[in-house]
Amino acid sequence: MKHVFSKHYWGDKDISLLVGQILRTGVVIASSILVLGGILYLIVHGQETVPNYSDFVGEGNANTTITGIITGALSRNVPQIIQLGVLLLIFTPIVRVIGSLFGFVIEKDKLYIIITLIVLAVIIGSILSGVKG
């Protein structure tokens, strides 16, 4: 019986297919949530008057923090549903890089493991440096 985490079980083509499937699945799920949120937004807010944009009012924690977005989306708040779709769209490439890292670890390719870890650190560092609250 082959070991699941061995080079003989996963070929280069298998890992490429897995990474491609991660990207497709992430984009389809995120896009579906965004379309659903957009439709719900138009149903709920489509007949309202245009707001007064002369004074800037910033967003609260419900739309700017990960916990606020997830809590709001689970409570069926429309803006947070849209934000959840955006959050999943941002998260998809990170999962793709992790999938690539998984493949390079199986292949025991030290150079690409190091490069992928650097890319992952840059992506996560960029995201965390801009996270509010």
N, CA, C and O atoms as a GROMACS GRO file, in nm:
protein
  532
    1MET      N    1   0.083  -0.118   0.000
    1MET     CA    2   0.000   0.000   0.000
    1MET      C    3   0.088   0.125   0.000
    1MET      O    4   0.183   0.136   0.077
    2LYS      N    5   0.054   0.218  -0.087
    2LYS     CA    6   0.131   0.341  -0.097
    2LYS      C    7   0.097   0.436   0.018
    2LYS      O    8  -0.017   0.442   0.063
    3HIS      N    9   0.198   0.509   0.064
    3HIS     CA   10   0.175   0.610   0.166
    3HIS      C   11   0.120   0.736   0.100
    3HIS      O   12   0.167   0.776  -0.006
    4VAL      N   13   0.022   0.796   0.164
    4VAL     CA   14  -0.044   0.913   0.107
    4VAL      C   15   0.054   1.030   0.093
    4VAL      O   16   0.045   1.105  -0.004
    5PHE      N   17   0.144   1.046   0.186
    5PHE     CA   18   0.238   1.158   0.182
    5PHE      C   19   0.373   1.114   0.127
    5PHE      O   20   0.477   1.144   0.185
    6SER      N   21   0.372   1.044   0.016
    6SER     CA   22   0.496   1.003  -0.047
    6SER      C   23   0.501   1.055  -0.189
    6SER      O   24   0.398   1.087  -0.249
    7LYS      N   25   0.621   1.064  -0.242
    7LYS     CA   26   0.642   1.114  -0.378
    7LYS      C   27   0.581   1.018  -0.480
    7LYS      O   28   0.542   1.060  -0.589
    8HIS      N   29   0.573   0.892  -0.446
    8HIS     CA   30   0.520   0.793  -0.540
    8HIS      C   31   0.367   0.799  -0.548
    8HIS      O   32   0.309   0.761  -0.650
    9TYR      N   33   0.303   0.846  -0.442
    9TYR     CA   34   0.157   0.856  -0.442
    9TYR      C   35   0.111   0.980  -0.517
    9TYR      O   36   0.014   0.975  -0.592
   10TRP      N   37   0.182   1.092  -0.498
   10TRP     CA   38   0.149   1.218  -0.563
   10TRP      C   39   0.252   1.247  -0.672
   10TRP      O   40   0.370   1.264  -0.642
   11GLY      N   41   0.209   1.253  -0.794
   11GLY     CA   42   0.296   1.293  -0.903
   11GLY      C   43   0.288   1.443  -0.925
   11GLY      O   44   0.204   1.510  -0.866
   12ASP      N   45   0.377   1.496  -1.010
   12ASP     CA   46   0.375   1.639  -1.040
   12ASP      C   47   0.241   1.682  -1.098
   12ASP      O   48   0.189   1.789  -1.065
   13LYS      N   49   0.185   1.597  -1.184
   13LYS     CA   50   0.057   1.630  -1.246
   13LYS      C   51  -0.055   1.631  -1.142
   13LYS      O   52  -0.145   1.715  -1.149
   14ASP      N   53  -0.050   1.538  -1.047
   14ASP     CA   54  -0.153   1.533  -0.942
   14ASP      C   55  -0.152   1.660  -0.857
   14ASP      O   56  -0.257   1.715  -0.824
   15ILE      N   57  -0.033   1.707  -0.824
   15ILE     CA   58  -0.020   1.828  -0.743
   15ILE      C   59  -0.067   1.950  -0.823
   15ILE      O   60  -0.133   2.038  -0.768
   16SER      N   61  -0.033   1.956  -0.951
   16SER     CA   62  -0.079   2.066  -1.036
   16SER      C   63  -0.231   2.066  -1.046
   16SER      O   64  -0.294   2.172  -1.041
   17LEU      N   65  -0.289   1.948  -1.060
   17LEU     CA   66  -0.436   1.939  -1.066
   17LEU      C   67  -0.499   1.981  -0.934
   17LEU      O   68  -0.602   2.049  -0.934
   18LEU      N   69  -0.438   1.943  -0.822
   18LEU     CA   70  -0.489   1.981  -0.691
   18LEU      C   71  -0.484   2.133  -0.673
   18LEU      O   72  -0.582   2.192  -0.627
   19VAL      N   73  -0.373   2.195  -0.710
   19VAL     CA   74  -0.359   2.340  -0.697
   19VAL      C   75  -0.459   2.411  -0.788
   19VAL      O   76  -0.519   2.510  -0.747
   20GLY      N   77  -0.477   2.362  -0.910
   20GLY     CA   78  -0.576   2.420  -1.000
   20GLY      C   79  -0.717   2.406  -0.947
   20GLY      O   80  -0.798   2.498  -0.959
   21GLN      N   81  -0.746   2.291  -0.889
   21GLN     CA   82  -0.879   2.269  -0.832
   21GLN      C   83  -0.904   2.360  -0.712
   21GLN      O   84  -1.016   2.408  -0.693
   22ILE      N   85  -0.802   2.385  -0.633
   22ILE     CA   86  -0.814   2.478  -0.520
   22ILE      C   87  -0.852   2.616  -0.571
   22ILE      O   88  -0.943   2.680  -0.517
   23LEU      N   89  -0.784   2.663  -0.675
   23LEU     CA   90  -0.813   2.795  -0.730
   23LEU      C   91  -0.954   2.802  -0.787
   23LEU      O   92  -1.027   2.898  -0.760
   24ARG      N   93  -0.992   2.702  -0.866
   24ARG     CA   94  -1.127   2.702  -0.925
   24ARG      C   95  -1.234   2.699  -0.819
   24ARG      O   96  -1.330   2.777  -0.824
   25THR      N   97  -1.220   2.611  -0.723
   25THR     CA   98  -1.320   2.598  -0.617
   25THR      C   99  -1.331   2.727  -0.536
   25THR      O  100  -1.442   2.772  -0.508
   26GLY      N  101  -1.218   2.785  -0.498
   26GLY     CA  102  -1.220   2.908  -0.421
   26GLY      C  103  -1.286   3.023  -0.494
   26GLY      O  104  -1.365   3.098  -0.436
   27VAL      N  105  -1.254   3.039  -0.622
   27VAL     CA  106  -1.312   3.148  -0.700
   27VAL      C  107  -1.462   3.125  -0.722
   27VAL      O  108  -1.540   3.221  -0.713
   28VAL      N  109  -1.504   3.002  -0.749
   28VAL     CA  110  -1.646   2.974  -0.769
   28VAL      C  111  -1.725   2.999  -0.641
   28VAL      O  112  -1.832   3.061  -0.646
   29ILE      N  113  -1.675   2.953  -0.527
   29ILE     CA  114  -1.745   2.973  -0.400
   29ILE      C  115  -1.753   3.122  -0.367
   29ILE      O  116  -1.859   3.173  -0.331
   30ALA      N  117  -1.639   3.192  -0.378
   30ALA     CA  118  -1.637   3.335  -0.346
   30ALA      C  119  -1.728   3.414  -0.440
   30ALA      O  120  -1.801   3.502  -0.395
   31SER      N  121  -1.724   3.383  -0.568
   31SER     CA  122  -1.809   3.453  -0.665
   31SER      C  123  -1.956   3.427  -0.638
   31SER      O  124  -2.039   3.518  -0.649
   32SER      N  125  -1.989   3.304  -0.604
   32SER     CA  126  -2.129   3.271  -0.574
   32SER      C  127  -2.179   3.350  -0.454
   32SER      O  128  -2.291   3.400  -0.455
   33ILE      N  129  -2.096   3.359  -0.351
   33ILE     CA  130  -2.135   3.435  -0.232
   33ILE      C  131  -2.149   3.584  -0.266
   33ILE      O  132  -2.240   3.650  -0.218
   34LEU      N  133  -2.058   3.636  -0.349
   34LEU     CA  134  -2.066   3.776  -0.389
   34LEU      C  135  -2.192   3.805  -0.470
   34LEU      O  136  -2.258   3.906  -0.448
   35VAL      N  137  -2.225   3.717  -0.564
   35VAL     CA  138  -2.347   3.736  -0.644
   35VAL      C  139  -2.470   3.729  -0.555
   35VAL      O  140  -2.561   3.811  -0.567
   36LEU      N  141  -2.474   3.631  -0.466
   36LEU     CA  142  -2.586   3.619  -0.374
   36LEU      C  143  -2.599   3.745  -0.287
   36LEU      O  144  -2.708   3.797  -0.269
   37GLY      N  145  -2.486   3.792  -0.234
   37GLY     CA  146  -2.488   3.913  -0.153
   37GLY      C  147  -2.532   4.035  -0.232
   37GLY      O  148  -2.605   4.120  -0.180
   38GLY      N  149  -2.488   4.045  -0.358
   38GLY     CA  150  -2.530   4.157  -0.442
   38GLY      C  151  -2.679   4.155  -0.471
   38GLY      O  152  -2.744   4.259  -0.468
   39ILE      N  153  -2.733   4.038  -0.499
   39ILE     CA  154  -2.877   4.025  -0.523
   39ILE      C  155  -2.955   4.060  -0.398
   39ILE      O  156  -3.054   4.134  -0.404
   40LEU      N  157  -2.911   4.008  -0.284
   40LEU     CA  158  -2.978   4.040  -0.157
   40LEU      C  159  -2.970   4.190  -0.126
   40LEU      O  160  -3.066   4.249  -0.076
   41TYR      N  161  -2.855   4.250  -0.156
   41TYR     CA  162  -2.839   4.393  -0.131
   41TYR      C  163  -2.938   4.474  -0.215
   41TYR      O  164  -3.000   4.567  -0.165
   42LEU      N  165  -2.952   4.437  -0.342
   42LEU     CA  166  -3.048   4.507  -0.428
   42LEU      C  167  -3.192   4.486  -0.382
   42LEU      O  168  -3.274   4.578  -0.390
   43ILE      N  169  -3.222   4.366  -0.334
   43ILE     CA  170  -3.358   4.340  -0.284
   43ILE      C  171  -3.387   4.425  -0.161
   43ILE      O  172  -3.494   4.484  -0.149
   44VAL      N  173  -3.291   4.431  -0.068
   44VAL     CA  174  -3.312   4.502   0.059
   44VAL      C  175  -3.299   4.653   0.043
   44VAL      O  176  -3.379   4.728   0.097
   45HIS      N  177  -3.197   4.698  -0.031
   45HIS     CA  178  -3.165   4.841  -0.036
   45HIS      C  179  -3.188   4.906  -0.172
   45HIS      O  180  -3.152   5.022  -0.190
   46GLY      N  181  -3.245   4.836  -0.266
   46GLY     CA  182  -3.258   4.887  -0.402
   46GLY      C  183  -3.348   5.007  -0.417
   46GLY      O  184  -3.328   5.086  -0.510
   47GLN      N  185  -3.445   5.026  -0.331
   47GLN     CA  186  -3.541   5.136  -0.342
   47GLN      C  187  -3.509   5.254  -0.252
   47GLN      O  188  -3.584   5.352  -0.248
   48GLU      N  189  -3.397   5.246  -0.178
   48GLU     CA  190  -3.362   5.355  -0.087
   48GLU      C  191  -3.309   5.475  -0.164
   48GLU      O  192  -3.261   5.462  -0.276
   49THR      N  193  -3.317   5.592  -0.102
   49THR     CA  194  -3.262   5.713  -0.165
   49THR      C  195  -3.110   5.710  -0.155
   49THR      O  196  -3.052   5.637  -0.073
   50VAL      N  197  -3.046   5.789  -0.240
   50VAL     CA  198  -2.900   5.795  -0.241
   50VAL      C  199  -2.854   5.865  -0.114
   50VAL      O  200  -2.903   5.972  -0.080
   51PRO      N  201  -2.757   5.804  -0.041
   51PRO     CA  202  -2.711   5.865   0.083
   51PRO      C  203  -2.635   5.996   0.057
   51PRO      O  204  -2.588   6.022  -0.054
   52ASN      N  205  -2.625   6.077   0.161
   52ASN     CA  206  -2.549   6.202   0.154
   52ASN      C  207  -2.401   6.170   0.176
   52ASN      O  208  -2.362   6.129   0.286
   53TYR      N  209  -2.320   6.188   0.072
   53TYR     CA  210  -2.179   6.155   0.081
   53TYR      C  211  -2.091   6.276   0.112
   53TYR      O  212  -1.969   6.269   0.095
   54SER      N  213  -2.150   6.386   0.156
   54SER     CA  214  -2.070   6.505   0.186
   54SER      C  215  -1.987   6.487   0.313
   54SER      O  216  -1.882   6.549   0.327
   55ASP      N  217  -2.032   6.403   0.405
   55ASP     CA  218  -1.957   6.374   0.527
   55ASP      C  219  -1.912   6.228   0.524
   55ASP      O  220  -1.992   6.137   0.498
   56PHE      N  221  -1.783   6.207   0.552
   56PHE     CA  222  -1.728   6.072   0.551
   56PHE      C  223  -1.759   6.003   0.684
   56PHE      O  224  -1.732   6.056   0.791
   57VAL      N  225  -1.815   5.885   0.674
   57VAL     CA  226  -1.841   5.802   0.792
   57VAL      C  227  -1.771   5.668   0.767
   57VAL      O  228  -1.807   5.595   0.674
   58GLY      N  229  -1.673   5.635   0.849
   58GLY     CA  230  -1.598   5.511   0.832
   58GLY      C  231  -1.680   5.389   0.869
   58GLY      O  232  -1.783   5.398   0.935
   59GLU      N  233  -1.632   5.276   0.824
   59GLU     CA  234  -1.699   5.149   0.855
   59GLU      C  235  -1.664   5.105   0.996
   59GLU      O  236  -1.556   5.134   1.047
   60GLY      N  237  -1.757   5.036   1.059
   60GLY     CA  238  -1.733   4.983   1.193
   60GLY      C  239  -1.664   4.847   1.186
   60GLY      O  240  -1.626   4.802   1.078
   61ASN      N  241  -1.649   4.785   1.300
   61ASN     CA  242  -1.582   4.655   1.307
   61ASN      C  243  -1.656   4.544   1.233
   61ASN      O  244  -1.596   4.444   1.195
   62ALA      N  245  -1.786   4.562   1.212
   62ALA     CA  246  -1.864   4.458   1.145
   62ALA      C  247  -1.818   4.435   1.002
   62ALA      O  248  -1.830   4.324   0.951
   63ASN      N  249  -1.765   4.537   0.937
   63ASN     CA  250  -1.720   4.523   0.798
   63ASN      C  251  -1.569   4.523   0.782
   63ASN      O  252  -1.520   4.504   0.671
   64THR      N  253  -1.494   4.544   0.889
   64THR     CA  254  -1.350   4.557   0.874
   64THR      C  255  -1.268   4.454   0.951
   64THR      O  256  -1.146   4.449   0.936
   65THR      N  257  -1.331   4.371   1.032
   65THR     CA  258  -1.258   4.266   1.102
   65THR      C  259  -1.310   4.129   1.057
   65THR      O  260  -1.427   4.115   1.021
   66ILE      N  261  -1.224   4.032   1.062
   66ILE     CA  262  -1.262   3.897   1.018
   66ILE      C  263  -1.374   3.841   1.105
   66ILE      O  264  -1.469   3.782   1.054
   67THR      N  265  -1.363   3.860   1.236
   67THR     CA  266  -1.469   3.809   1.324
   67THR      C  267  -1.601   3.882   1.302
   67THR      O  268  -1.708   3.822   1.307
   68GLY      N  269  -1.593   4.013   1.276
   68GLY     CA  270  -1.714   4.090   1.249
   68GLY      C  271  -1.782   4.046   1.120
   68GLY      O  272  -1.904   4.039   1.112
   69ILE      N  273  -1.700   4.018   1.019
   69ILE     CA  274  -1.754   3.974   0.890
   69ILE      C  275  -1.821   3.837   0.904
   69ILE      O  276  -1.932   3.817   0.856
   70ILE      N  277  -1.753   3.744   0.968
   70ILE     CA  278  -1.809   3.609   0.982
   70ILE      C  279  -1.934   3.610   1.069
   70ILE      O  280  -2.033   3.545   1.035
   71THR      N  281  -1.930   3.683   1.181
   71THR     CA  282  -2.047   3.692   1.267
   71THR      C  283  -2.165   3.755   1.194
   71THR      O  284  -2.277   3.707   1.203
   72GLY      N  285  -2.139   3.863   1.121
   72GLY     CA  286  -2.244   3.930   1.046
   72GLY      C  287  -2.301   3.844   0.936
   72GLY      O  288  -2.422   3.843   0.913
   73ALA      N  289  -2.215   3.770   0.866
   73ALA     CA  290  -2.261   3.682   0.758
   73ALA      C  291  -2.347   3.569   0.814
   73ALA      O  292  -2.447   3.531   0.754
   74LEU      N  293  -2.308   3.515   0.928
   74LEU     CA  294  -2.388   3.410   0.990
   74LEU      C  295  -2.521   3.463   1.042
   74LEU      O  296  -2.618   3.389   1.054
   75SER      N  297  -2.525   3.594   1.072
   75SER     CA  298  -2.650   3.658   1.114
   75SER      C  299  -2.732   3.706   0.995
   75SER      O  300  -2.835   3.772   1.012
   76ARG      N  301  -2.688   3.675   0.875
   76ARG     CA  302  -2.754   3.711   0.748
   76ARG      C  303  -2.760   3.861   0.724
   76ARG      O  304  -2.857   3.911   0.666
   77ASN      N  305  -2.657   3.933   0.767
   77ASN     CA  306  -2.646   4.075   0.735
   77ASN      C  307  -2.584   4.087   0.596
   77ASN      O  308  -2.476   4.034   0.571
   78VAL      N  309  -2.652   4.156   0.507
   78VAL     CA  310  -2.614   4.158   0.366
   78VAL      C  311  -2.475   4.215   0.343
   78VAL      O  312  -2.398   4.153   0.269
   79PRO      N  313  -2.437   4.330   0.401
   79PRO     CA  314  -2.301   4.381   0.374
   79PRO      C  315  -2.192   4.284   0.417
   79PRO      O  316  -2.089   4.274   0.352
   80GLN      N  317  -2.215   4.212   0.527
   80GLN     CA  318  -2.115   4.117   0.572
   80GLN      C  319  -2.111   3.992   0.483
   80GLN      O  320  -2.006   3.928   0.472
   81ILE      N  321  -2.222   3.957   0.420
   81ILE     CA  322  -2.221   3.847   0.324
   81ILE      C  323  -2.132   3.884   0.206
   81ILE      O  324  -2.054   3.802   0.158
   82ILE      N  325  -2.144   4.007   0.159
   82ILE     CA  326  -2.060   4.053   0.048
   82ILE      C  327  -1.914   4.055   0.092
   82ILE      O  328  -1.826   4.013   0.017
   83GLN      N  329  -1.888   4.104   0.213
   83GLN     CA  330  -1.751   4.108   0.264
   83GLN      C  331  -1.693   3.967   0.280
   83GLN      O  332  -1.574   3.946   0.259
   84LEU      N  333  -1.777   3.871   0.317
   84LEU     CA  334  -1.732   3.732   0.328
   84LEU      C  335  -1.686   3.679   0.192
   84LEU      O  336  -1.585   3.609   0.183
   85GLY      N  337  -1.760   3.714   0.086
   85GLY     CA  338  -1.718   3.674  -0.048
   85GLY      C  339  -1.583   3.733  -0.084
   85GLY      O  340  -1.499   3.665  -0.143
   86VAL      N  341  -1.561   3.859  -0.051
   86VAL     CA  342  -1.433   3.924  -0.077
   86VAL      C  343  -1.322   3.858   0.005
   86VAL      O  344  -1.212   3.835  -0.044
   87LEU      N  345  -1.353   3.829   0.130
   87LEU     CA  346  -1.256   3.763   0.218
   87LEU      C  347  -1.215   3.626   0.164
   87LEU      O  348  -1.097   3.592   0.165
   88LEU      N  349  -1.312   3.549   0.115
   88LEU     CA  350  -1.281   3.419   0.056
   88LEU      C  351  -1.200   3.434  -0.072
   88LEU      O  352  -1.113   3.352  -0.101
   89LEU      N  353  -1.228   3.539  -0.149
   89LEU     CA  354  -1.152   3.563  -0.270
   89LEU      C  355  -1.006   3.598  -0.239
   89LEU      O  356  -0.916   3.560  -0.313
   90ILE      N  357  -0.986   3.670  -0.129
   90ILE     CA  358  -0.849   3.702  -0.085
   90ILE      C  359  -0.780   3.577  -0.029
   90ILE      O  360  -0.660   3.560  -0.048
   91PHE      N  361  -0.854   3.492   0.039
   91PHE     CA  362  -0.799   3.373   0.103
   91PHE      C  363  -0.760   3.264   0.003
   91PHE      O  364  -0.673   3.182   0.032
   92THR      N  365  -0.823   3.263  -0.116
   92THR     CA  366  -0.798   3.158  -0.215
   92THR      C  367  -0.652   3.147  -0.257
   92THR      O  368  -0.599   3.036  -0.257
   93PRO      N  369  -0.582   3.256  -0.294
   93PRO     CA  370  -0.441   3.241  -0.331
   93PRO      C  371  -0.353   3.194  -0.216
   93PRO      O  372  -0.252   3.127  -0.238
   94ILE      N  373  -0.391   3.227  -0.093
   94ILE     CA  374  -0.313   3.181   0.022
   94ILE      C  375  -0.323   3.029   0.033
   94ILE      O  376  -0.223   2.961   0.057
   95VAL      N  377  -0.443   2.975   0.015
   95VAL     CA  378  -0.461   2.830   0.019
   95VAL      C  379  -0.386   2.765  -0.098
   95VAL      O  380  -0.334   2.655  -0.084
   96ARG      N  381  -0.382   2.833  -0.211
   96ARG     CA  382  -0.309   2.781  -0.328
   96ARG      C  383  -0.160   2.772  -0.298
   96ARG      O  384  -0.095   2.674  -0.333
   97VAL      N  385  -0.104   2.874  -0.233
   97VAL     CA  386   0.038   2.872  -0.198
   97VAL      C  387   0.065   2.760  -0.097
   97VAL      O  388   0.167   2.692  -0.105
   98ILE      N  389  -0.027   2.740  -0.003
   98ILE     CA  390  -0.012   2.631   0.094
   98ILE      C  391  -0.018   2.496   0.023
   98ILE      O  392   0.057   2.404   0.057
   99GLY      N  393  -0.106   2.483  -0.077
   99GLY     CA  394  -0.111   2.360  -0.157
   99GLY      C  395   0.018   2.335  -0.232
   99GLY      O  396   0.065   2.221  -0.241
  100SER      N  397   0.077   2.442  -0.287
  100SER     CA  398   0.206   2.428  -0.355
  100SER      C  399   0.314   2.387  -0.257
  100SER      O  400   0.400   2.304  -0.288
  101LEU      N  401   0.310   2.446  -0.138
  101LEU     CA  402   0.407   2.409  -0.035
  101LEU      C  403   0.396   2.261  -0.001
  101LEU      O  404   0.496   2.192   0.015
  102PHE      N  405   0.272   2.212   0.011
  102PHE     CA  406   0.246   2.071   0.035
  102PHE      C  407   0.314   1.985  -0.072
  102PHE      O  408   0.378   1.884  -0.041
  103GLY      N  409   0.300   2.025  -0.198
  103GLY     CA  410   0.362   1.950  -0.308
  103GLY      C  411   0.514   1.952  -0.302
  103GLY      O  412   0.578   1.850  -0.325
  104PHE      N  413   0.571   2.068  -0.271
  104PHE     CA  414   0.716   2.078  -0.265
  104PHE      C  415   0.773   2.000  -0.147
  104PHE      O  416   0.884   1.947  -0.156
  105VAL      N  417   0.698   1.993  -0.036
  105VAL     CA  418   0.743   1.912   0.078
  105VAL      C  419   0.744   1.765   0.041
  105VAL      O  420   0.838   1.693   0.075
  106ILE      N  421   0.641   1.721  -0.030
  106ILE     CA  422   0.637   1.581  -0.073
  106ILE      C  423   0.753   1.549  -0.166
  106ILE      O  424   0.814   1.443  -0.156
  107GLU      N  425   0.783   1.643  -0.258
  107GLU     CA  426   0.893   1.623  -0.353
  107GLU      C  427   1.030   1.644  -0.288
  107GLU      O  428   1.133   1.612  -0.347
  108LYS      N  429   1.030   1.698  -0.165
  108LYS     CA  430   1.153   1.726  -0.091
  108LYS      C  431   1.244   1.822  -0.167
  108LYS      O  432   1.366   1.804  -0.170
  109ASP      N  433   1.183   1.922  -0.230
  109ASP     CA  434   1.256   2.023  -0.306
  109ASP      C  435   1.281   2.142  -0.214
  109ASP      O  436   1.196   2.230  -0.201
  110LYS      N  437   1.400   2.145  -0.152
  110LYS     CA  438   1.428   2.242  -0.047
  110LYS      C  439   1.427   2.386  -0.097
  110LYS      O  440   1.379   2.475  -0.027
  111LEU      N  441   1.478   2.411  -0.217
  111LEU     CA  442   1.481   2.546  -0.271
  111LEU      C  443   1.340   2.602  -0.287
  111LEU      O  444   1.312   2.714  -0.246
  112TYR      N  445   1.251   2.522  -0.347
  112TYR     CA  446   1.114   2.569  -0.368
  112TYR      C  447   1.035   2.576  -0.238
  112TYR      O  448   0.942   2.657  -0.226
  113ILE      N  449   1.070   2.493  -0.141
  113ILE     CA  450   1.006   2.503  -0.008
  113ILE      C  451   1.041   2.638   0.054
  113ILE      O  452   0.953   2.706   0.107
  114ILE      N  453   1.168   2.676   0.047
  114ILE     CA  454   1.212   2.803   0.105
  114ILE      C  455   1.147   2.921   0.032
  114ILE      O  456   1.098   3.014   0.095
  115ILE      N  457   1.146   2.915  -0.102
  115ILE     CA  458   1.084   3.023  -0.180
  115ILE      C  459   0.935   3.034  -0.148
  115ILE      O  460   0.884   3.145  -0.130
  116THR      N  461   0.866   2.922  -0.141
  116THR     CA  462   0.722   2.923  -0.112
  116THR      C  463   0.695   2.974   0.030
  116THR      O  464   0.598   3.047   0.051
  117LEU      N  465   0.778   2.939   0.125
  117LEU     CA  466   0.762   2.991   0.261
  117LEU      C  467   0.783   3.142   0.266
  117LEU      O  468   0.714   3.212   0.340
  118ILE      N  469   0.879   3.192   0.188
  118ILE     CA  470   0.901   3.337   0.181
  118ILE      C  471   0.778   3.406   0.121
  118ILE      O  472   0.732   3.508   0.172
  119VAL      N  473   0.726   3.350   0.011
  119VAL     CA  474   0.606   3.407  -0.052
  119VAL      C  475   0.490   3.406   0.046
  119VAL      O  476   0.418   3.505   0.058
  120LEU      N  477   0.471   3.295   0.115
  120LEU     CA  478   0.362   3.285   0.214
  120LEU      C  479   0.380   3.386   0.326
  120LEU      O  480   0.283   3.447   0.370
  121ALA      N  481   0.503   3.404   0.373
  121ALA     CA  482   0.529   3.502   0.479
  121ALA      C  483   0.501   3.645   0.431
  121ALA      O  484   0.446   3.725   0.506
  122VAL      N  485   0.537   3.676   0.308
  122VAL     CA  486   0.511   3.809   0.253
  122VAL      C  487   0.361   3.834   0.242
  122VAL      O  488   0.313   3.941   0.278
  123ILE      N  489   0.287   3.735   0.190
  123ILE     CA  490   0.142   3.750   0.176
  123ILE      C  491   0.076   3.769   0.312
  123ILE      O  492  -0.004   3.861   0.331
  124ILE      N  493   0.108   3.682   0.406
  124ILE     CA  494   0.046   3.690   0.539
  124ILE      C  495   0.089   3.818   0.611
  124ILE      O  496   0.007   3.882   0.678
  125GLY      N  497   0.215   3.855   0.598
  125GLY     CA  498   0.262   3.980   0.659
  125GLY      C  499   0.192   4.101   0.601
  125GLY      O  500   0.158   4.194   0.675
  126SER      N  501   0.169   4.102   0.471
  126SER     CA  502   0.099   4.214   0.407
  126SER      C  503  -0.044   4.223   0.454
  126SER      O  504  -0.096   4.332   0.480
  127ILE      N  505  -0.109   4.110   0.466
  127ILE     CA  506  -0.248   4.109   0.511
  127ILE      C  507  -0.257   4.151   0.657
  127ILE      O  508  -0.342   4.233   0.692
  128LEU      N  509  -0.172   4.097   0.742
  128LEU     CA  510  -0.180   4.128   0.884
  128LEU      C  511  -0.137   4.271   0.916
  128LEU      O  512  -0.181   4.327   1.016
  129SER      N  513  -0.052   4.331   0.832
  129SER     CA  514  -0.012   4.468   0.858
  129SER      C  515  -0.125   4.567   0.832
  129SER      O  516  -0.122   4.679   0.881
  130GLY      N  517  -0.226   4.526   0.755
  130GLY     CA  518  -0.337   4.614   0.726
  130GLY      C  519  -0.466   4.579   0.798
  130GLY      O  520  -0.567   4.646   0.779
  131VAL      N  521  -0.463   4.474   0.881
  131VAL     CA  522  -0.586   4.432   0.951
  131VAL      C  523  -0.614   4.529   1.065
  131VAL      O  524  -0.525   4.568   1.140
  132LYS      N  525  -0.739   4.566   1.075
  132LYS     CA  526  -0.783   4.657   1.180
  132LYS      C  527  -0.840   4.577   1.296
  132LYS      O  528  -0.911   4.479   1.276
  133GLY      N  529  -0.809   4.619   1.417
  133GLY     CA  530  -0.870   4.560   1.537
  133GLY      C  531  -0.838   4.418   1.551
  133GLY      O  532  -0.882   4.354   1.646
   0.00000   0.00000   0.00000
